Amino acid sequence: MQRGVMSTASNAGTEPANKYRLAAEKAAIIRTNPPVHLSCMEGAAYLGISPRKLRELITARRVKCARIGSKIIFRREHLDELTRGCA
């Protein structure tokens, strides 16, 4: 197996593996029953936007987040505040 390439055995027949996007099944679970703390990819799936757009919102200081080392963590309520502000 090449470095950086994920095996498609677990999601054979659904969609190609992509390290920048959650599998459709996991994204649907996060949208319907999200945890309290979300990673950048999980937060993007929760909002229905790309992780890159979410990082742009962090840079523009439109959404609150915490950094633990290089990992970005969001509280679900802060993401909900962002969606209320857009509506």
ABEGO torsion letter per residue (X at the ends): XBBGBBBAAAABGABBBBAABBBAAAAAAAAABBBABBBAAAAAAAAGBBAAAAAAAAAAGABBBBBBEABBBBBAAAAAAAAAAAX
